[in-house]
Amino acid sequence: AWSQDVIGTGVRVGIIDDGFDTTHPDLAGNYAAASSFDYGQNDADPSPVLASDNHGSAMAGLIAATGGNGVGITGVAPGATWAGLRVNFAAPTVSQFVDATLHESSGAAPTIDIKLHAYAQTSRYVAAAAEQAALATSTAAGTIHVFPAGNGRLGLTGDANVLDLQNSPDAITVAAMGSDGRFASYSGF
């Protein structure tokens, strides 16, 4: 795709995760501060709050790191902008996930084109009615929602079919492969 100049230019990706290092040299240039929010702290700064808030930065890098600066990596869409939507995973609430799902991706003029829900449920067959309704509303407005298949291939949630949001018709669920072409050891299916 890069050889055909498809690098994500003009696309805004919202990432629902824990904290984001918005000043990192690979991330700062494509960071959309006006579209970001911290639903755990209820403010506009999605920076890490807890020592464990580091997954969001990694996901932002995989997606939209500018690269070419000798510091880190180049994301799959280095021309895209990204918005950090922090959820407090130490004390999560349904409203945090609903609000983050709808954030700038519902109504008549959504500004976020794609949402990465960089988390997986931790229990099987748990109904997520409010989150599913938010997902359907946002999808109807034109936002594409991407979920991981999970992080425990052999664990209780390794099969995404038993996860309410991952098996939604409003979601694209993605599993991970290793460089050898086989499933990654951590990936759900």
C-alpha atoms as a printed R data frame, in Angstrom:
    type eleno elety resid chain resno       x       y      z
1   ATOM     1    CA   ALA     A     1   0.000   0.000  0.000
2   ATOM     2    CA   TRP     A     2   2.825   2.435  0.784
3   ATOM     3    CA   SER     A     3   4.248   2.051 -2.722
4   ATOM     4    CA   GLN     A     4   0.910   3.345 -4.013
5   ATOM     5    CA   ASP     A     5   1.030   6.253 -1.532
6   ATOM     6    CA   VAL     A     6  -1.721   4.806  0.654
7   ATOM     7    CA   ILE     A     7  -0.432   5.893  4.055
8   ATOM     8    CA   GLY     A     8  -3.620   6.957  5.857
9   ATOM     9    CA   THR     A     9  -3.578  10.622  4.887
10  ATOM    10    CA   GLY     A    10  -6.898  12.237  5.779
11  ATOM    11    CA   VAL     A    11  -7.955   9.405  8.114
12  ATOM    12    CA   ARG     A    12  -8.481   9.941 11.863
13  ATOM    13    CA   VAL     A    13  -8.209   6.888 14.113
14  ATOM    14    CA   GLY     A    14  -9.582   6.917 17.663
15  ATOM    15    CA   ILE     A    15  -7.871   4.451 19.997
16  ATOM    16    CA   ILE     A    16  -9.746   3.294 23.092
17  ATOM    17    CA   ASP     A    17  -7.108   2.084 25.532
18  ATOM    18    CA   ASP     A    18  -5.170   3.063 28.645
19  ATOM    19    CA   GLY     A    19  -2.769   6.056 28.644
20  ATOM    20    CA   PHE     A    20  -0.984   7.626 25.680
21  ATOM    21    CA   ASP     A    21   2.436   9.285 25.553
22  ATOM    22    CA   THR     A    22   1.306  12.165 23.356
23  ATOM    23    CA   THR     A    23   4.749  13.807 23.380
24  ATOM    24    CA   HIS     A    24   6.672  10.795 22.034
25  ATOM    25    CA   PRO     A    25   8.626  11.831 18.895
26  ATOM    26    CA   ASP     A    26   6.965   9.082 16.820
27  ATOM    27    CA   LEU     A    27   3.450  10.044 17.980
28  ATOM    28    CA   ALA     A    28   3.354  13.817 18.596
29  ATOM    29    CA   GLY     A    29   3.250  14.851 14.923
30  ATOM    30    CA   ASN     A    30   0.058  12.903 14.162
31  ATOM    31    CA   TYR     A    31  -1.664  13.435 17.520
32  ATOM    32    CA   ALA     A    32  -5.155  14.991 17.344
33  ATOM    33    CA   ALA     A    33  -5.402  16.666 20.768
34  ATOM    34    CA   ALA     A    34  -8.805  18.245 20.051
35  ATOM    35    CA   SER     A    35 -10.313  14.799 19.404
36  ATOM    36    CA   SER     A    36  -8.781  13.111 22.476
37  ATOM    37    CA   PHE     A    37 -10.306  12.574 25.919
38  ATOM    38    CA   ASP     A    38  -9.667  10.757 29.187
39  ATOM    39    CA   TYR     A    39 -12.877   9.047 30.300
40  ATOM    40    CA   GLY     A    40 -11.237   7.792 33.492
41  ATOM    41    CA   GLN     A    41 -10.211  11.268 34.686
42  ATOM    42    CA   ASN     A    42 -12.964  13.149 32.788
43  ATOM    43    CA   ASP     A    43 -10.589  15.596 31.120
44  ATOM    44    CA   ALA     A    44  -9.032  16.256 27.724
45  ATOM    45    CA   ASP     A    45  -5.610  14.752 28.516
46  ATOM    46    CA   PRO     A    46  -5.292  10.997 27.775
47  ATOM    47    CA   SER     A    47  -1.748  10.790 29.140
48  ATOM    48    CA   PRO     A    48  -0.847   7.863 31.401
49  ATOM    49    CA   VAL     A    49  -2.215   8.098 34.936
50  ATOM    50    CA   LEU     A    50  -1.176   4.709 36.299
51  ATOM    51    CA   ALA     A    51   2.268   3.120 35.993
52  ATOM    52    CA   SER     A    52   0.667   0.373 33.893
53  ATOM    53    CA   ASP     A    53  -0.864   2.826 31.360
54  ATOM    54    CA   ASN     A    54   1.466   2.011 28.447
55  ATOM    55    CA   HIS     A    55  -0.563  -0.107 26.027
56  ATOM    56    CA   GLY     A    56  -2.232   2.908 24.390
57  ATOM    57    CA   SER     A    57   1.099   4.376 23.292
58  ATOM    58    CA   ALA     A    58   2.106   1.061 21.734
59  ATOM    59    CA   MET     A    59  -1.168   0.871 19.785
60  ATOM    60    CA   ALA     A    60  -0.866   4.488 18.611
61  ATOM    61    CA   GLY     A    61   2.636   3.677 17.387
62  ATOM    62    CA   LEU     A    62   1.545   0.593 15.474
63  ATOM    63    CA   ILE     A    63  -1.122   2.653 13.755
64  ATOM    64    CA   ALA     A    64   0.215   6.142 13.119
65  ATOM    65    CA   ALA     A    65   3.854   6.545 14.200
66  ATOM    66    CA   THR     A    66   5.459   8.965 11.762
67  ATOM    67    CA   GLY     A    67   8.807   7.157 11.710
68  ATOM    68    CA   GLY     A    68  11.814   8.110  9.656
69  ATOM    69    CA   ASN     A    69  13.232  10.035 12.625
70  ATOM    70    CA   GLY     A    70  15.750   7.494 13.902
71  ATOM    71    CA   VAL     A    71  13.835   7.115 17.174
72  ATOM    72    CA   GLY     A    72  11.390   4.239 16.882
73  ATOM    73    CA   ILE     A    73   8.997   2.759 14.366
74  ATOM    74    CA   THR     A    74   6.799   3.697 11.444
75  ATOM    75    CA   GLY     A    75   3.125   2.852 11.857
76  ATOM    76    CA   VAL     A    76   1.035   1.052  9.248
77  ATOM    77    CA   ALA     A    77  -0.632   4.384  8.418
78  ATOM    78    CA   PRO     A    78   2.015   7.049  9.097
79  ATOM    79    CA   GLY     A    79  -0.090   9.717  7.403
80  ATOM    80    CA   ALA     A    80  -3.141   9.188  9.631
81  ATOM    81    CA   THR     A    81  -3.954  11.280 12.669
82  ATOM    82    CA   TRP     A    82  -4.817   9.581 15.941
83  ATOM    83    CA   ALA     A    83  -6.895  10.475 18.979
84  ATOM    84    CA   GLY     A    84  -6.353   8.898 22.397
85  ATOM    85    CA   LEU     A    85  -9.501   7.875 24.261
86  ATOM    86    CA   ARG     A    86  -8.295   6.763 27.676
87  ATOM    87    CA   VAL     A    87 -10.383   4.392 29.791
88  ATOM    88    CA   ASN     A    88  -9.419   3.660 33.383
89  ATOM    89    CA   PHE     A    89  -8.951  -0.109 33.305
90  ATOM    90    CA   ALA     A    90  -8.248  -0.133 37.061
91  ATOM    91    CA   ALA     A    91 -11.860   1.002 37.675
92  ATOM    92    CA   PRO     A    92 -13.728   0.556 34.363
93  ATOM    93    CA   THR     A    93 -17.386   1.458 33.983
94  ATOM    94    CA   VAL     A    94 -19.863   0.743 31.221
95  ATOM    95    CA   SER     A    95 -20.326   4.478 30.694
96  ATOM    96    CA   GLN     A    96 -16.595   4.953 29.995
97  ATOM    97    CA   PHE     A    97 -16.760   2.406 27.159
98  ATOM    98    CA   VAL     A    98 -20.064   3.716 25.804
99  ATOM    99    CA   ASP     A    99 -18.865   7.328 25.816
100 ATOM   100    CA   ALA     A   100 -15.527   6.406 24.230
101 ATOM   101    CA   THR     A   101 -17.321   4.383 21.531
102 ATOM   102    CA   LEU     A   102 -19.589   7.308 20.652
103 ATOM   103    CA   HIS     A   103 -16.891  10.000 20.985
104 ATOM   104    CA   GLU     A   104 -16.768  12.008 17.747
105 ATOM   105    CA   SER     A   105 -18.107   8.992 15.859
106 ATOM   106    CA   SER     A   106 -21.859   9.383 16.037
107 ATOM   107    CA   GLY     A   107 -24.380  11.974 14.959
108 ATOM   108    CA   ALA     A   108 -24.467  13.880 11.701
109 ATOM   109    CA   ALA     A   109 -20.791  14.835 11.413
110 ATOM   110    CA   PRO     A   110 -18.429  12.247 12.941
111 ATOM   111    CA   THR     A   111 -14.758  13.249 12.820
112 ATOM   112    CA   ILE     A   112 -13.223   9.895 13.778
113 ATOM   113    CA   ASP     A   113 -13.236   7.470 10.838
114 ATOM   114    CA   ILE     A   114 -11.948   4.312 12.541
115 ATOM   115    CA   LYS     A   115 -11.974   3.222 16.181
116 ATOM   116    CA   LEU     A   116  -9.559   0.667 17.575
117 ATOM   117    CA   HIS     A   117 -10.949  -0.901 20.730
118 ATOM   118    CA   ALA     A   118  -7.580  -2.041 22.046
119 ATOM   119    CA   TYR     A   119  -9.001  -4.273 24.754
120 ATOM   120    CA   ALA     A   120 -10.854  -7.547 25.051
121 ATOM   121    CA   GLN     A   121 -13.467  -8.769 27.454
122 ATOM   122    CA   THR     A   122 -12.200 -10.917 30.292
123 ATOM   123    CA   SER     A   123 -15.225 -13.188 30.671
124 ATOM   124    CA   ARG     A   124 -17.180 -15.369 28.263
125 ATOM   125    CA   TYR     A   125 -20.821 -14.835 27.359
126 ATOM   126    CA   VAL     A   126 -21.151 -11.548 29.247
127 ATOM   127    CA   ALA     A   127 -23.889  -9.397 27.732
128 ATOM   128    CA   ALA     A   128 -22.759  -5.900 26.802
129 ATOM   129    CA   ALA     A   129 -26.078  -4.361 25.728
130 ATOM   130    CA   ALA     A   130 -25.157  -0.704 26.289
131 ATOM   131    CA   GLU     A   131 -21.819  -1.100 24.520
132 ATOM   132    CA   GLN     A   132 -23.474  -2.952 21.629
133 ATOM   133    CA   ALA     A   133 -26.043  -0.166 21.252
134 ATOM   134    CA   ALA     A   134 -23.264   2.446 21.177
135 ATOM   135    CA   LEU     A   135 -21.368   0.357 18.637
136 ATOM   136    CA   ALA     A   136 -24.442   0.111 16.383
137 ATOM   137    CA   THR     A   137 -25.098   3.853 16.654
138 ATOM   138    CA   SER     A   138 -21.521   4.741 15.770
139 ATOM   139    CA   THR     A   139 -21.344   2.237 12.922
140 ATOM   140    CA   ALA     A   140 -24.573   3.654 11.480
141 ATOM   141    CA   ALA     A   141 -22.859   7.066 11.431
142 ATOM   142    CA   GLY     A   142 -20.077   5.573  9.288
143 ATOM   143    CA   THR     A   143 -17.320   4.777 11.790
144 ATOM   144    CA   ILE     A   144 -15.462   1.489 11.362
145 ATOM   145    CA   HIS     A   145 -14.824  -0.372 14.637
146 ATOM   146    CA   VAL     A   146 -11.939  -2.823 15.026
147 ATOM   147    CA   PHE     A   147 -11.545  -5.191 17.995
148 ATOM   148    CA   PRO     A   148  -8.811  -7.666 18.914
149 ATOM   149    CA   ALA     A   149  -9.851 -11.313 18.921
150 ATOM   150    CA   GLY     A   150  -8.342 -11.502 22.402
151 ATOM   151    CA   ASN     A   151  -5.082 -12.031 24.205
152 ATOM   152    CA   GLY     A   152  -5.445 -15.589 25.373
153 ATOM   153    CA   ARG     A   153  -5.661 -18.168 22.640
154 ATOM   154    CA   LEU     A   154  -5.982 -21.037 25.073
155 ATOM   155    CA   GLY     A   155  -7.721 -19.062 27.835
156 ATOM   156    CA   LEU     A   156 -11.386 -18.551 28.598
157 ATOM   157    CA   THR     A   157 -11.763 -15.774 26.026
158 ATOM   158    CA   GLY     A   158  -9.562 -17.191 23.264
159 ATOM   159    CA   ASP     A   159 -12.601 -17.752 21.033
160 ATOM   160    CA   ALA     A   160 -13.964 -14.353 19.954
161 ATOM   161    CA   ASN     A   161 -17.326 -15.950 19.177
162 ATOM   162    CA   VAL     A   162 -18.050 -16.029 22.933
163 ATOM   163    CA   LEU     A   163 -17.377 -12.283 23.322
164 ATOM   164    CA   ASP     A   164 -20.386 -10.018 22.861
165 ATOM   165    CA   LEU     A   165 -18.634  -7.092 21.162
166 ATOM   166    CA   GLN     A   166 -16.150  -9.086 19.088
167 ATOM   167    CA   ASN     A   167 -18.938 -11.160 17.520
168 ATOM   168    CA   SER     A   168 -21.086  -8.117 16.739
169 ATOM   169    CA   PRO     A   169 -22.000  -7.469 13.093
170 ATOM   170    CA   ASP     A   170 -20.859  -3.880 13.765
171 ATOM   171    CA   ALA     A   171 -17.272  -4.924 14.513
172 ATOM   172    CA   ILE     A   172 -14.287  -6.130 12.570
173 ATOM   173    CA   THR     A   173 -12.435  -8.589 14.790
174 ATOM   174    CA   VAL     A   174  -8.762  -9.159 14.060
175 ATOM   175    CA   ALA     A   175  -6.479 -11.977 15.197
176 ATOM   176    CA   ALA     A   176  -2.678 -11.738 15.167
177 ATOM   177    CA   MET     A   177  -0.142 -13.668 13.123
178 ATOM   178    CA   GLY     A   178   3.559 -14.063 13.710
179 ATOM   179    CA   SER     A   179   6.280 -13.458 11.145
180 ATOM   180    CA   ASP     A   180   6.212 -17.208 10.407
181 ATOM   181    CA   GLY     A   181   2.667 -16.967  9.017
182 ATOM   182    CA   ARG     A   182   1.150 -18.861 11.971
183 ATOM   183    CA   PHE     A   183  -1.099 -17.502 14.675
184 ATOM   184    CA   ALA     A   184   0.650 -15.525 17.380
185 ATOM   185    CA   SER     A   185   0.830 -17.298 20.719
186 ATOM   186    CA   TYR     A   186  -1.191 -14.563 22.453
187 ATOM   187    CA   SER     A   187  -3.855 -14.134 19.795
188 ATOM   188    CA   GLY     A   188  -7.453 -15.160 20.200
189 ATOM   189    CA   PHE     A   189  -9.285 -16.682 17.262
